[in-house]
């Protein structure tokens, strides 16, 4: 049976698409490193602004928002809760919230700082990907190549976030034609203890899944984010990081769009002004 299997394996390898065959000439970790470097460069050079739909299913109740990006930060408008349009009172409250945020320099500054902190943390974790894990080629479909990964025992983390991230097993899907990340998913196969459990732990089985989509040639955005982590912190406080969020209907907005202009865009949205509001 093994003799019959080997020729079949060779034939299937010959049938791989050209892009996947080219990727195979690189070691798995070198391919991931190439993709990571390209992603970081593309992210640094991308200054496009977008409007899109954001649907958050977890935590409950589900919420649907429209988001408008500006170089001063993003502006969001809540439009539905649990699949139902806002009531008049809720709509008026949302309008006031948006107006107050646009007028409040301190609130805008805090939001931008929080966003930059999140971006920096994501960049730091993404940057260690080729070093923190050992990758192996898996399957190929068209220009996409799937690679599985497990922790590199020689890697030493430098932060709590890196420590947890390094405990994951999972997979990445990369587009070998554009050297871009399509999906990354991981599972915490073993529980994680902080300082021997004195400061808490994360339970085994926690997962995350991030999927991206090309919204314009060369421009990729997060389309799906799902996180399911559980544990306990000091004094038995429950750690709950549960997210299930999708982004869709991407529409590019003019470069230089201000928060005031973004507010005007949101107020004109049909879902926000029923009955001629």
C-alpha positions in Angstrom: 0.0 0.0 0.0 2.9 2.4 0.8 4.4 1.8 -2.7 1.0 2.7 -4.3 0.7 5.8 -2.0 4.1 7.4 -2.9 3.5 7.8 -6.7 0.0 9.2 -5.9 1.6 11.7 -3.6 4.2 12.7 -6.2 1.4 13.2 -8.8 -0.6 15.3 -6.4 2.5 17.5 -5.8 2.9 18.0 -9.6 -0.7 19.1 -9.8 -0.3 22.0 -7.3 -0.9 25.4 -8.7 2.2 27.3 -9.8 1.9 29.8 -7.0 1.8 27.0 -4.4 4.7 25.2 -6.1 6.7 28.4 -5.9 5.9 28.8 -2.3 7.1 25.3 -1.7 10.6 26.3 -2.7 10.8 28.4 0.5 10.9 26.7 3.9 7.6 27.1 5.7 9.0 29.6 8.2 10.7 31.6 5.4 7.4 31.9 3.6 5.7 33.1 6.8 8.5 35.6 7.4 8.1 36.9 3.8 4.4 37.3 4.3 4.8 39.0 7.7 7.4 41.5 6.3 5.1 42.3 3.4 2.1 42.7 5.7 3.9 45.1 8.0 5.2 47.2 5.0 1.8 47.3 3.4 0.1 48.3 6.6 2.6 51.1 7.1 2.1 52.4 3.6 -1.7 52.1 3.5 -3.4 55.4 4.3 -6.8 54.7 2.7 -10.0 55.4 4.6 -13.1 53.2 4.6 -16.7 53.0 5.7 -18.0 49.6 6.5 -20.6 47.6 8.4 -19.6 46.1 11.8 -21.7 43.4 13.3 -20.9 42.2 16.8 -22.6 38.9 17.8 -20.7 38.4 21.0 -21.1 39.8 23.7 -24.9 39.6 23.5 -27.0 41.3 22.4 -25.8 41.6 18.8 -25.1 45.1 17.6 -24.8 46.4 14.1 -22.9 49.6 13.5 -21.6 51.7 10.6 -18.0 52.7 11.0 -16.3 55.6 9.2 -12.5 55.9 9.3 -10.7 59.2 9.4 -7.1 60.2 10.2 -8.4 61.6 13.4 -9.8 58.3 14.5 -12.9 56.3 13.6 -16.5 57.3 14.2 -19.2 54.6 14.8 -23.0 54.8 14.6 -25.1 52.1 16.3 -28.0 51.2 14.0 -29.5 47.9 15.3 -29.6 45.9 18.6 -30.4 42.2 18.4 -31.6 42.7 14.8 -34.0 45.5 15.6 -33.7 49.1 14.6 -33.1 51.7 17.3 -36.1 53.3 18.9 -36.5 57.1 18.6 -35.0 57.5 22.1 -32.1 55.3 21.4 -31.5 57.0 18.0 -31.5 60.5 19.7 -29.1 59.2 22.4 -26.8 57.9 19.7 -26.9 61.2 17.8 -25.9 63.0 21.0 -23.1 60.6 21.7 -21.6 61.1 18.3 -22.0 64.9 18.5 -20.3 64.9 22.0 -17.5 62.7 20.8 -16.7 64.9 17.8 -16.7 68.0 20.0 -14.7 66.5 22.9 -11.0 66.7 22.1 -10.1 64.7 25.3 -12.4 61.8 24.3 -11.0 61.8 20.8 -7.4 61.8 22.1 -8.1 58.9 24.5 -9.7 56.9 21.8 -6.8 57.4 19.5 -4.3 56.4 22.2 -6.3 53.2 22.9 -6.4 52.5 19.2 -2.6 53.0 18.8 -2.0 50.8 21.8 -4.1 48.0 20.3 -2.4 48.4 16.9 1.1 48.4 18.4 0.3 45.2 20.4 -1.1 43.5 17.3 2.0 44.5 15.3 4.3 43.2 18.0 2.6 39.8 18.2 2.4 39.5 14.4 6.1 40.4 14.1 7.2 37.4 16.3 5.1 34.9 14.3 8.1 33.4 12.3 10.2 33.1 15.4 7.7 32.0 18.0 6.3 29.0 16.0 7.5 26.2 13.8 5.4 26.0 10.6 4.7 23.1 8.3 3.1 23.1 4.9 -0.4 21.7 4.7 -2.9 22.1 1.8 -3.1 24.4 -1.2 -6.1 25.8 -3.0 -5.6 28.2 -5.9 -3.2 31.0 -4.7 -3.9 30.2 -1.1 -1.5 28.0 1.0 -2.3 26.6 4.4 0.4 26.1 7.0 0.0 24.6 10.5 2.1 25.8 13.4 3.1 24.8 16.9 5.2 26.6 19.5 9.0 26.9 18.9 10.5 25.6 22.1 13.6 27.8 21.6 11.5 31.0 21.6 11.6 33.2 24.7 8.7 35.6 25.2 9.2 39.2 26.5 5.6 40.1 27.6 2.6 38.4 29.0 0.8 38.7 25.6 3.7 37.0 23.8 3.8 34.3 26.5 0.1 33.4 25.9 0.4 33.8 22.1 3.3 31.4 22.1 1.2 28.7 23.8 -1.0 28.4 20.8 -1.2 25.6 18.1 -3.0 26.5 14.9 -2.8 27.4 11.3 -2.3 30.3 8.8 -3.6 30.7 5.3 -1.5 32.9 3.1 -2.0 34.2 -0.4 1.2 33.3 -2.2 0.5 35.5 -5.2 0.3 38.7 -3.2 2.2 37.5 -0.1 -0.7 38.4 2.2 -2.3 36.8 5.2 -5.8 35.4 4.6 -6.5 33.8 8.0 -4.8 33.0 11.2 -6.4 30.7 13.9 -5.0 29.3 17.1 -6.0 27.1 20.0 -4.6 27.2 23.5 -3.9 23.5 23.8 -2.7 23.7 27.4 -3.8 25.9 30.2 -1.6 29.0 30.9 -0.7 30.0 34.5 0.6 33.4 35.4 3.4 33.3 38.0 2.6 29.7 38.9 -1.1 30.4 39.1 -0.8 33.1 41.8 -2.1 35.8 39.4 -4.5 33.6 37.6 -4.8 31.3 34.5 -6.3 30.8 31.1 -8.2 27.6 30.5 -7.1 25.1 27.8 -9.3 25.1 24.7 -9.4 28.9 24.2 -9.4 29.9 20.6 -9.0 32.8 18.2 -9.7 33.2 14.5 -8.9 36.3 12.3 -9.8 36.4 8.6 -8.9 39.1 6.1 -10.3 40.0 2.7 -9.0 42.1 -0.2 -11.3 45.2 -0.4 -9.3 46.8 -3.2 -6.2 45.5 -5.2 -3.4 45.4 -2.7 -5.6 46.6 0.3 -6.6 43.9 2.8 -8.9 44.4 5.8 -10.1 42.3 8.7 -13.4 40.7 7.8 -13.9 38.3 10.8 -12.6 38.3 14.4 -13.6 35.6 16.8 -12.1 35.1 20.3 -13.1 32.6 23.0 -10.9 32.7 26.1 -11.8 31.8 29.7 -10.0 31.7 33.0 -9.7 33.3 36.4 -7.6 36.1 37.7 -6.5 37.0 41.2 -9.3 36.8 43.8 -11.3 34.4 41.5 -12.3 37.2 39.1 -13.4 35.6 35.9 -11.4 36.5 32.8 -13.9 36.8 29.9 -12.6 37.6 26.4 -15.4 36.6 24.1 -15.7 38.3 20.7 -17.5 37.5 17.5 -17.3 40.4 15.0 -17.6 40.7 11.2 -16.8 43.6 8.9 -18.4 43.9 5.5 -19.7 46.3 2.8 -16.4 48.2 2.6 -16.6 51.5 0.7 -13.6 53.8 0.4 -14.1 57.4 1.6 -12.0 60.4 0.4 -8.6 60.8 1.9 -8.7 63.7 4.3 -12.2 63.0 5.6 -12.6 64.7 8.9 -14.6 63.6 11.9 -17.2 66.3 11.2 -17.6 65.0 7.6 -17.8 61.4 9.0 -20.6 62.5 11.3 -22.4 64.0 8.3 -22.1 60.7 6.5 -23.5 58.7 9.4 -26.4 61.1 9.9 -27.4 60.6 6.2 -27.4 56.8 6.5 -30.9 55.5 5.7 -31.0 53.2 8.8 -30.3 56.2 11.0 -33.1 58.4 9.8 -36.3 56.4 9.4 -39.6 58.4 8.9 -37.6 61.3 7.5 -35.6 61.8 10.6 
